[in-house]
Amino acid sequence: MGYLTRLQNPITQRERAHQQHSASVLGSQRLQAGYRIVYYPALALALVVFLSELGAALHPGDERSAALVMHAAVIFALVVALLMHLYLLLQTLVRAAASVVREKEADTWENLILTGTDARRLIVGKWWATLQGTLGGFGLLIPLRAGVVVWLGAVFDRSQILSIEAVSSYTPPSELAFFATFPVIALFTIGGAMLIAAVGILASTFSRNLIQALIAAFALTAVIFGGAAAVLGLAHTAAAQSSEGYGLTTAVSENLLISWLDNGITLTSELVSYQTEYESISRQYVAETFASGKATAWLLAFATCADLYLLLTWLLLRLAQVWAVRQGALPPPRGRASMTSLL
């Protein structure tokens, strides 16, 4: 609670009030009304899939579920989830990119600096206000993404297993695994939002007008996400070439690369995957060995990806603070540079 209290400084409150006013002026209420018309049917479909597959996992003798016979309808939920996620990320980026540069265009940035507010409170206040403005939308997105994740994981996995003749039986995911998809996909979703907001804040800090800030924000987004994907891809290629077969390092690097590209959808879907039991002893041994290594690779990839979101967010906000100091803001109080000290 102490960190959250410090985040609610006058800079945050002022920026939040302005963003709320700007949203109403832009007529977002009408847009949100149309948003709900599409969102709620998609959410209903996603929850049907979730409950259907949960029931199928609790009663493994049942080879059918609603999710298996409504693929076409669930694709609608998938498309809505993707478009909603892209829209929210774009909205977050644009709001963050406009936050500081708007003060410069209105000649109020110098006044904020002259109040004696240090660069950390200025930058983090703008960043936190931007996140607050979009967290409600991301909160609505999370259950929709969780339902899509179950559809991509459990439904396809189970339908493939049932079609393999060599499989004698299978072990369904636990009830806990299904409900774990919500916090896991939430962490990925919020982590991506934090990073995008930091990108926009940095672009806004060193830009002179809104056009420059938007161009810089999109360019930085491409460089950061594309550059990170390229580095992770090279790491995966090196791991695959250096290890014999599909080792732990290869699995971790592959999971990390995919998680970065799809914001955790594939990695989260593995929570609800089915474990197969084969008639052949040799094939069963291979399956059990792969499953044990898969859990370790999942945990390492999840932890690494979460750290990557935090590290890049912290680095971008630190760069924005440095730029604000160059423009006349007071430097942050001396102390160890960490994520907690940043907040």
Protein Blocks (a to p, Z undefined) as FASTA:
>chain_A
ZZmmmmmgfklmmmmmmmmmmmmmnopmmmmmmmmmmmmmmmmmmmmmmmmmmmmmmmmm
bmbdfklmmmmmmmmmmmmmmmmmmmmmmmmmmmmmmmmmmmmmnopmmmmmmnopafkl
mmmmmmmmmmmmmmmmmmmmmmmmmmmmmmmmmmmmmmmmmmpmklmbdcdddfklmmmm
mmmmmmmmmmmmmmmmmmmmmmmmmpmbfklmmmmmmmmmmmmmmmmmmmmmmmmmmmmm
mpgcjafklmmmmmmmmmmmnnommmmmmmmcccdddfblklmmmmmmmmmmmmmmmmmm
mmmmmmmmmmmmmmmmmmmmmmmmmnopacddeddddfklmZZ
